[in-house]
């Protein structure tokens, strides 16, 4: 049995989390890169969908996304900007 690396696991977890708020047709933007073995692209797509639909992401997702070591400097900078633009989890939880 092969082990799933953290980026792939995170992409699947993001997809599962977003499933309740995003239509299956939009989730294909996460599925396509996952099927192609591109978990970082799938994570980017998930964050873009969250931004598009104004969905907040739990802090644990944000922590794991930003902790991944495979981001280039420009990708990380762009991603952090997207994450900062999402609704704040704490405000929605109260």
Secondary structure as the mmCIF struct_conf table of DSSP 4:
data_model
#
loop_
_struct_conf.conf_type_id
_struct_conf.id
_struct_conf.beg_label_comp_id
_struct_conf.beg_label_asym_id
_struct_conf.beg_label_seq_id
_struct_conf.end_label_comp_id
_struct_conf.end_label_asym_id
_struct_conf.end_label_seq_id
HELX_LH_PP_P HELX_LH_PP_P1 UNK A 2 UNK A 5
HELX_RH_AL_P HELX_RH_AL_P1 UNK A 6 UNK A 18
TURN_TY1_P TURN_TY1_P1 UNK A 19 UNK A 21
BEND BEND1 UNK A 22 UNK A 22
HELX_RH_AL_P HELX_RH_AL_P2 UNK A 24 UNK A 35
TURN_TY1_P TURN_TY1_P2 UNK A 36 UNK A 37
HELX_RH_AL_P HELX_RH_AL_P3 UNK A 39 UNK A 52
TURN_TY1_P TURN_TY1_P3 UNK A 53 UNK A 54
HELX_RH_AL_P HELX_RH_AL_P4 UNK A 59 UNK A 67
TURN_TY1_P TURN_TY1_P4 UNK A 69 UNK A 70
HELX_RH_AL_P HELX_RH_AL_P5 UNK A 73 UNK A 85
BEND BEND2 UNK A 86 UNK A 86
HELX_LH_PP_P HELX_LH_PP_P2 UNK A 87 UNK A 88
HELX_RH_AL_P HELX_RH_AL_P6 UNK A 89 UNK A 93
#
